[in-house]
Amino acid sequence: MSKWDKRISKIRQNPKHVRFEDLETILLGLGFNKRQESTSHVVFTFGVHRMIVPKSHGTPFIKEIYIKKDFLPMLEELGITKEE
Protein backbone atom coordinates (compact mmCIF):
# COMPACT_ATOMS: atom_id res chain seq x y z
CA MET A 1 0.00 0.00 0.00
CA SER A 2 1.49 3.36 -1.04
CA LYS A 3 1.70 6.45 1.15
CA TRP A 4 -1.08 8.00 -0.94
CA ASP A 5 -3.39 5.03 -0.29
CA LYS A 6 -2.56 5.13 3.41
CA ARG A 7 -3.49 8.81 3.60
CA ILE A 8 -6.87 8.17 1.97
CA SER A 9 -7.52 5.19 4.23
CA LYS A 10 -6.60 7.26 7.30
CA ILE A 11 -9.00 10.03 6.23
CA ARG A 12 -11.84 7.56 5.72
CA GLN A 13 -11.26 6.01 9.15
CA ASN A 14 -11.05 9.30 11.04
CA PRO A 15 -12.48 12.32 9.17
CA LYS A 16 -12.20 14.51 12.27
CA HIS A 17 -8.40 14.62 12.21
CA VAL A 18 -7.45 15.47 8.64
CA ARG A 19 -4.54 17.82 8.22
CA PHE A 20 -4.68 20.40 5.45
CA GLU A 21 -1.32 19.16 4.12
CA ASP A 22 -2.66 15.61 3.68
CA LEU A 23 -5.75 16.81 1.84
CA GLU A 24 -3.66 19.09 -0.35
CA THR A 25 -1.22 16.28 -1.22
CA ILE A 26 -4.04 13.96 -2.24
CA LEU A 27 -5.91 16.54 -4.33
CA LEU A 28 -2.77 17.77 -6.11
CA GLY A 29 -1.78 14.15 -6.72
CA LEU A 30 -5.13 13.58 -8.41
CA GLY A 31 -4.47 16.49 -10.76
CA PHE A 32 -6.43 19.24 -9.04
CA ASN A 33 -5.33 22.85 -9.41
CA LYS A 34 -4.87 24.93 -6.28
CA ARG A 35 -5.83 28.59 -6.09
CA GLN A 36 -5.61 30.85 -3.08
CA GLU A 37 -5.91 34.55 -3.43
CA SER A 38 -5.68 36.92 -0.50
CA THR A 39 -8.19 34.98 1.59
CA SER A 40 -8.08 32.12 4.03
CA HIS A 41 -10.02 29.88 1.62
CA VAL A 42 -8.22 27.57 -0.77
CA VAL A 43 -10.02 26.44 -3.93
CA PHE A 44 -9.15 23.11 -5.56
CA THR A 45 -10.56 22.53 -9.06
CA PHE A 46 -10.43 19.63 -11.49
CA GLY A 47 -12.83 19.69 -14.44
CA VAL A 48 -16.34 20.02 -13.00
CA HIS A 49 -15.16 19.17 -9.48
CA ARG A 50 -14.54 22.01 -7.07
CA MET A 51 -13.73 22.00 -3.38
CA ILE A 52 -13.37 25.10 -1.21
CA VAL A 53 -11.48 24.58 2.05
CA PRO A 54 -10.83 27.26 4.67
CA LYS A 55 -7.24 27.11 5.84
CA SER A 56 -7.35 27.75 9.56
CA HIS A 57 -4.41 29.44 11.24
CA GLY A 58 -5.39 28.20 14.71
CA THR A 59 -5.50 24.47 14.10
CA PRO A 60 -3.85 22.23 11.51
CA PHE A 61 -7.06 20.21 11.03
CA ILE A 62 -9.91 20.68 8.55
CA LYS A 63 -13.45 20.57 9.89
CA GLU A 64 -15.12 17.19 9.53
CA ILE A 65 -18.02 18.59 7.50
CA TYR A 66 -15.72 19.46 4.57
CA ILE A 67 -14.40 15.91 4.50
CA LYS A 68 -17.75 14.13 4.81
CA LYS A 69 -19.82 16.40 2.54
CA ASP A 70 -17.24 17.33 -0.12
CA PHE A 71 -14.06 15.28 -0.15
CA LEU A 72 -15.24 11.69 0.33
CA PRO A 73 -18.18 11.94 -2.13
CA MET A 74 -15.83 13.54 -4.66
CA LEU A 75 -13.44 10.59 -4.36
CA GLU A 76 -16.34 8.24 -5.08
CA GLU A 77 -17.32 10.28 -8.16
CA LEU A 78 -13.73 10.10 -9.41
CA GLY A 79 -13.79 6.31 -9.04
CA ILE A 80 -11.50 6.03 -6.06
CA THR A 81 -13.25 3.36 -4.05
CA LYS A 82 -12.60 1.95 -0.61
CA GLU A 83 -10.94 -1.16 -2.01
CA GLU A 84 -8.08 0.74 -3.63
DRENNUKE-326560 format. One record per atom (N, C-alpha, C): residue number from 1; residue in one letter; atom name; z, x, y. Coordinates in steps of 0.05 Angstrom, whole numbers, plus 5000, padded with zeros to 4 digits. Atoms other than C-alpha are relative to their C-alpha. Example, Ala and Ser with C-alpha at 12.3 -4.5 7.8 and 13.67 -1.06 7.14 Angstrom:
<recs>
   pos   code   site      Z      X      Y
     1      A      N   5000   5018   4976
     1      A     CA   5156   5246   4910
     1      A      C   5000   5018   5024
     2      S      N   4999   4984   4976
     2      S     CA   5143   5273   4979
     2      S      C   5014   4985   5022
</recs>
This chain:
<recs>
   pos   code   site      Z      X      Y
     1      M      N   5000   5017   4977
     1      M     CA   5000   5000   5000
     1      M      C   5000   5018   5025
     2      S      N   5003   4983   4976
     2      S     CA   4979   5030   5067
     2      S      C   5022   4992   5021
     3      K      N   4981   5005   4979
     3      K     CA   5023   5034   5129
     3      K      C   4993   4974   5014
     4      W      N   5010   5025   4987
     4      W     CA   4981   4978   5160
     4      W      C   5009   4976   4984
     5      D      N   4992   5022   5017
     5      D     CA   4994   4932   5101
     5      D      C   5031   4996   5000
     6      K      N   4971   5002   4999
     6      K     CA   5068   4949   5103
     6      K      C   5010   4987   5025
     7      R      N   4992   5012   4975
     7      R     CA   5072   4930   5176
     7      R      C   4996   4970   5000
     8      I      N   5006   5028   5002
     8      I     CA   5039   4863   5163
     8      I      C   5020   4986   4982
     9      S      N   4980   5011   5018
     9      S     CA   5085   4850   5104
     9      S      C   5027   4997   5013
    10      K      N   4974   5000   4987
    10      K     CA   5146   4868   5145
    10      K      C   5001   4978   5021
    11      I      N   5000   5021   4979
    11      I     CA   5125   4820   5201
    11      I      C   5002   4973   4986
    12      R      N   4999   5026   5014
    12      R     CA   5114   4763   5151
    12      R      C   5028   4995   4990
    13      Q      N   4973   5003   5011
    13      Q     CA   5183   4775   5120
    13      Q      C   5021   4995   5022
    14      N      N   4980   5003   4979
    14      N     CA   5221   4779   5186
    14      N      C   4986   4998   5027
    15      P      N   5014   5003   4975
    15      P     CA   5183   4750   5246
    15      P      C   5018   5002   5025
    16      K      N   4982   4998   4977
    16      K     CA   5245   4756   5290
    16      K      C   5002   5028   5011
    17      H      N   4997   4972   4993
    17      H     CA   5244   4832   5292
    17      H      C   4973   5015   4999
    18      V      N   5026   4987   4999
    18      V     CA   5173   4851   5309
    18      V      C   4998   5016   5026
    19      R      N   5003   4983   4977
    19      R     CA   5164   4909   5356
    19      R      C   4972   4997   5012
    20      F      N   5026   5002   4986
    20      F     CA   5109   4906   5408
    20      F      C   4981   5022   4990
    21      E      N   5018   4978   5010
    21      E     CA   5082   4974   5383
    21      E      C   4988   4993   4973
    22      D      N   5011   5007   5026
    22      D     CA   5074   4947   5312
    22      D      C   4978   4979   5003
    23      L      N   5020   5021   4996
    23      L     CA   5037   4885   5336
    23      L      C   4975   5012   5013
    24      E      N   5022   4987   4986
    24      E     CA   4993   4927   5382
    24      E      C   4983   5017   4980
    25      T      N   5013   4983   5019
    25      T     CA   4976   4976   5326
    25      T      C   4983   4983   4981
    26      I      N   5015   5018   5019
    26      I     CA   4955   4919   5279
    26      I      C   4976   4988   5014
    27      L      N   5022   5013   4986
    27      L     CA   4913   4882   5331
    27      L      C   4978   5019   5008
    28      L      N   5020   4980   4993
    28      L     CA   4878   4945   5355
    28      L      C   4985   5010   4976
    29      G      N   5012   4993   5025
    29      G     CA   4866   4964   5283
    29      G      C   4980   4980   4990
    30      L      N   5018   5022   5008
    30      L     CA   4832   4897   5272
    30      L      C   4975   4999   5018
    31      G      N   5023   5000   4982
    31      G     CA   4785   4911   5330
    31      G      C   5004   4984   5025
    32      F      N   4994   5015   4975
    32      F     CA   4819   4871   5385
    32      F      C   4999   5019   5024
    33      N      N   4999   4986   4975
    33      N     CA   4812   4893   5457
    33      N      C   5026   4994   5014
    34      K      N   4975   5003   4985
    34      K     CA   4874   4903   5499
    34      K      C   4995   5000   5030
    35      R      N   5003   5001   4971
    35      R     CA   4878   4883   5572
    35      R      C   5027   4994   5012
    36      Q      N   4976   5005   4986
    36      Q     CA   4938   4888   5617
    36      Q      C   4996   5008   5029
    37      E      N   5003   4994   4972
    37      E     CA   4931   4882   5691
    37      E      C   5028   5004   5011
    38      S      N   4974   4994   4988
    38      S     CA   4990   4886   5738
    38      S      C   5021   4979   4994
    39      T      N   4980   5020   5008
    39      T     CA   5032   4836   5700
    39      T      C   5014   5010   4975
    40      S      N   4985   4993   5025
    40      S     CA   5081   4838   5642
    40      S      C   4987   4989   4975
    41      H      N   5014   5012   5022
    41      H     CA   5032   4800   5598
    41      H      C   4977   5017   4991
    42      V      N   5022   4985   5012
    42      V     CA   4985   4836   5551
    42      V      C   4982   4980   4986
    43      V      N   5020   5018   5012
    43      V     CA   4921   4800   5529
    43      V      C   4984   5015   4979
    44      F      N   5016   4989   5022
    44      F     CA   4889   4817   5462
    44      F      C   4977   4980   4994
    45      T      N   5022   5018   5005
    45      T     CA   4819   4789   5451
    45      T      C   4982   5012   4978
    46      F      N   5019   4992   5020
    46      F     CA   4770   4791   5393
    46      F      C   4983   4976   4994
    47      G      N   5017   5024   5003
    47      G     CA   4711   4743   5394
    47      G      C   5013   4976   5012
    48      V      N   4987   5025   4990
    48      V     CA   4740   4673   5400
    48      V      C   5030   5001   4999
    49      H      N   4971   4997   5003
    49      H     CA   4810   4697   5383
    49      H      C   5013   5013   5025
    50      R      N   4986   4990   4977
    50      R     CA   4859   4709   5440
    50      R      C   5030   4997   4996
    51      M      N   4971   5002   5002
    51      M     CA   4932   4725   5440
    51      M      C   5013   5013   5025
    52      I      N   4986   4990   4976
    52      I     CA   4976   4733   5502
    52      I      C   5029   5005   4992
    53      V      N   4973   4992   5007
    53      V     CA   5041   4770   5492
    53      V      C   5014   5012   5024
    54      P      N   4985   4988   4978
    54      P     CA   5093   4783   5545
    54      P      C   5014   5026   4990
    55      K      N   4987   4975   5008
    55      K     CA   5117   4855   5542
    55      K      C   5026   5002   5015
    56      S      N   4974   5000   4988
    56      S     CA   5191   4853   5555
    56      S      C   5010   5029   5005
    57      H      N   4989   4973   4993
    57      H     CA   5225   4912   5589
    57      H      C   5029   5002   4991
    58      G      N   4972   5000   5008
    58      G     CA   5294   4892   5564
    58      G      C   5004   5004   4970
    59      T      N   4997   4998   5029
    59      T     CA   5282   4890   5489
    59      T      C   4973   5009   4989
    60      P      N   5025   4991   5011
    60      P     CA   5230   4923   5445
    60      P      C   4987   4979   4982
    61      F      N   5010   5020   5019
    61      F     CA   5221   4859   5404
    61      F      C   4985   4977   5014
    62      I      N   5015   5023   4990
    62      I     CA   5171   4802   5414
    62      I      C   5014   4975   4990
    63      K      N   4987   5025   5009
    63      K     CA   5198   4731   5411
    63      K      C   4986   4989   4976
    64      E      N   5009   5010   5025
    64      E     CA   5191   4698   5344
    64      E      C   4977   4979   5003
    65      I      N   5019   5021   4996
    65      I     CA   5150   4640   5372
    65      I      C   4971   5010   5002
    66      Y      N   5027   4988   4998
    66      Y     CA   5091   4686   5389
    66      Y      C   4990   5009   4973
    67      I      N   5008   4991   5027
    67      I     CA   5090   4712   5318
    67      I      C   4993   4976   4983
    68      K      N   5004   5023   5017
    68      K     CA   5096   4645   5283
    68      K      C   4977   4982   5009
    69      K      N   5020   5019   4990
    69      K     CA   5051   4604   5328
    69      K      C   4973   5012   5005
    70      D      N   5025   4987   4992
    70      D     CA   4998   4655   5347
    70      D      C   4990   5021   4979
    71      F      N   5008   4977   5015
    71      F     CA   4997   4719   5306
    71      F      C   4994   4994   4970
    72      L      N   5003   5006   5028
    72      L     CA   5007   4695   5234
    72      L      C   4977   4981   4994
    73      P      N   5024   5018   5004
    73      P     CA   4957   4636   5239
    73      P      C   4974   5015   5006
    74      M      N   5024   4986   4993
    74      M     CA   4907   4683   5271
    74      M      C   4992   5019   4977
    75      L      N   5006   4983   5023
    75      L     CA   4913   4731   5212
    75      L      C   4987   4984   4978
    76      E      N   5012   5018   5020
    76      E     CA   4898   4673   5165
    76      E      C   4971   4993   5007
    77      E      N   5027   5006   4991
    77      E     CA   4837   4654   5206
    77      E      C   4981   5023   4996
    78      L      N   5016   4976   5003
    78      L     CA   4812   4725   5202
    78      L      C   4997   5008   4971
    79      G      N   5003   4995   5029
    79      G     CA   4819   4724   5126
    79      G      C   5019   5021   4989
    80      I      N   4980   4981   5009
    80      I     CA   4879   4770   5121
    80      I      C   5022   4984   4987
    81      T      N   4981   5017   5015
    81      T     CA   4919   4735   5067
    81      T      C   5025   5015   4991
    82      K      N   4975   4988   5008
    82      K     CA   4988   4748   5039
    82      K      C   4997   5019   4977
    83      E      N   5003   4983   5023
    83      E     CA   4960   4781   4977
    83      E      C   4990   5028   5007
    84      E      N   5012   4975   4993
    84      E     CA   4927   4838   5015
    84      E      C   5021   5021   5007
</recs>
